[in-house]
Amino acid sequence: MPTTHSVDLSTCKKCHLCAEVCPAGIIQADDTARFLDNRVHLCIRCGQCMAACPTKSISIEGLSYEKDFFELPQRQEGWQEAFYGLISSRRSIRNFQDKPVPRELLEKIVRAITFAPPGFTPLTVELTVINNRELIRSAVPQMAKMYDSLIKMQANPLMRPVFKLMVGKENYQVLSGHVLPLMKARMPALKAGAEDTIARGAPAMILFHAPAHNEDIFIALAFGLLAAHSLGLGACAIGLIPPAISRDPKLRKLFQIPKGNMVLSSMLLGYPKYKYSRGIKRSPAGLTWIE
Ligand SMILES: Cc1cc2nc3c(=O)[nH]c(=O)nc-3n(C[C@H](O)[C@H](O)[C@H](O)COP(=O)(O)O)c2cc1C
């Protein structure tokens, strides 16, 4: 298939940066710079060559300097401290003020999510932003129903092996040891809509969905959580919500999840009700240095 990948040799300074940064090694740079015909199909359209070129001499099919790139901010004094201050003060927020989230803040969070590194481009993660507390609240009893049926399956000795097989060994352990006992204690209030230990009365929520299991989703989620915190919002990743929506046609319709997509993660958002007086230190489960 012919491509429009090219180097404008009239402006190219032959600095070879394009070839150095290309992860797929598809640019030959010697006395000139050119795309290698036999490798061009390996291009992942990450845009690194275009971003690095000081003279904007590179053209990649489907990318344009005007539409797809922006000027980078200068590295500033204090970035490192600001970054550590931001990530170390983030907590999962499950108590929200009765205050709506301005749309422009949600737009900023969406923008931050697009900066998360994808395994490949184009992005396969789709987002649904729900900025409506009542709509989210209205879905909670329906979400609880899925957990109610899982509780019943697990309690039934005949159904338990099917349940185990259905969710997989690891998920079964988490579900039976932690999630289902918690949900069981709350179930009557959840189903009646009297309590919301799933969506926590959040005024806004972002759903991350894609056609198949996708590792990019959790990096995107992390960017979203940090962006929310940087904007003075509280956020919490909620693993309980994705399967409840994915498997329920009513909820899929309510949240406009496209056919064929699975909701893979979710994030609640709102203004935090409480402030924390201190951060928490945690260590990795293991740490090995090899030098
Ligand atoms: C993938 C993922 C799923 C999560 N699911 C839930 C959830 O369903 N309900 C909940 O209350 N918190 C959920 N959390 C938040 C964790 O419980 C929280 O990150 C953990 O308790 C650590 O607290 P911190 O974020 O305040 O440091 C989830 C977090 C992640 C990363």
The ligand as an SDF file (V2000), in Angstrom:
LIG
                    3D

 31 33  0  0  0  0  0  0  0  0999 V2000
   -8.3360   -1.0170   39.4910 C   0  0  0  0  0  0  0  0  0  0  0  0
   -8.8850   -0.4700   40.7780 C   0  0  0  0  0  0  0  0  0  0  0  0
  -10.1690   -0.8030   41.1700 C   0  0  0  0  0  0  0  0  0  0  0  0
  -10.7020   -0.2680   42.3490 C   0  0  0  0  0  0  0  0  0  0  0  0
  -11.9860   -0.5720   42.6930 N   0  0  0  0  0  0  0  0  0  0  0  0
  -12.5340   -0.0060   43.7890 C   0  0  0  0  0  0  0  0  0  0  0  0
  -13.9030   -0.2390   44.1080 C   0  0  0  0  0  0  0  0  0  0  0  0
  -14.6180   -0.9610   43.4120 O   0  0  0  0  0  0  0  0  0  0  0  0
  -14.4200    0.3700   45.2010 N   0  0  0  0  0  0  0  0  0  0  0  0
  -13.6610    1.1950   45.9840 C   0  0  0  0  0  0  0  0  0  0  0  0
  -14.2040    1.7380   46.9590 O   0  0  0  0  0  0  0  0  0  0  0  0
  -12.3570    1.4520   45.7120 N   0  0  0  0  0  0  0  0  0  0  0  0
  -11.7720    0.8700   44.6260 C   0  0  0  0  0  0  0  0  0  0  0  0
  -10.4710    1.1310   44.3000 N   0  0  0  0  0  0  0  0  0  0  0  0
   -9.6670    2.0470   45.1220 C   0  0  0  0  0  0  0  0  0  0  0  0
   -8.7080    1.2740   46.0230 C   0  0  0  0  0  0  0  0  0  0  0  0
   -9.4410    0.6400   47.0200 O   0  0  0  0  0  0  0  0  0  0  0  0
   -7.6900    2.2740   46.5960 C   0  0  0  0  0  0  0  0  0  0  0  0
   -6.8130    2.6760   45.5730 O   0  0  0  0  0  0  0  0  0  0  0  0
   -6.8830    1.6730   47.7400 C   0  0  0  0  0  0  0  0  0  0  0  0
   -7.7090    1.4670   48.8410 O   0  0  0  0  0  0  0  0  0  0  0  0
   -5.7230    2.5710   48.1440 C   0  0  0  0  0  0  0  0  0  0  0  0
   -6.1820    3.7910   48.6220 O   0  0  0  0  0  0  0  0  0  0  0  0
   -5.6950    5.2120   48.0400 P   0  0  0  0  0  0  0  0  0  0  0  0
   -6.0440    5.2500   46.5800 O   0  0  0  0  0  0  0  0  0  0  0  0
   -6.4450    6.2270   48.8630 O   0  0  0  0  0  0  0  0  0  0  0  0
   -4.2230    5.3280   48.2430 O   0  0  0  0  0  0  0  0  0  0  0  0
   -9.9070    0.5970   43.1550 C   0  0  0  0  0  0  0  0  0  0  0  0
   -8.6080    0.9140   42.7580 C   0  0  0  0  0  0  0  0  0  0  0  0
   -8.0980    0.3950   41.5800 C   0  0  0  0  0  0  0  0  0  0  0  0
   -6.7040    0.7700   41.1550 C   0  0  0  0  0  0  0  0  0  0  0  0
  1  2  1  0
  2  3  1  0
  2 30  2  0
  3  4  2  0
  4  5  1  0
  4 28  1  0
  5  6  2  0
  6  7  1  0
  6 13  1  0
  7  8  2  0
  7  9  1  0
  9 10  1  0
 10 11  2  0
 10 12  1  0
 12 13  2  0
 13 14  1  0
 14 15  1  0
 14 28  1  0
 15 16  1  0
 16 17  1  0
 16 18  1  0
 18 19  1  0
 18 20  1  0
 20 21  1  0
 20 22  1  0
 22 23  1  0
 23 24  1  0
 24 25  2  0
 24 26  1  0
 24 27  1  0
 28 29  2  0
 29 30  1  0
 30 31  1  0
M  END
$$$$
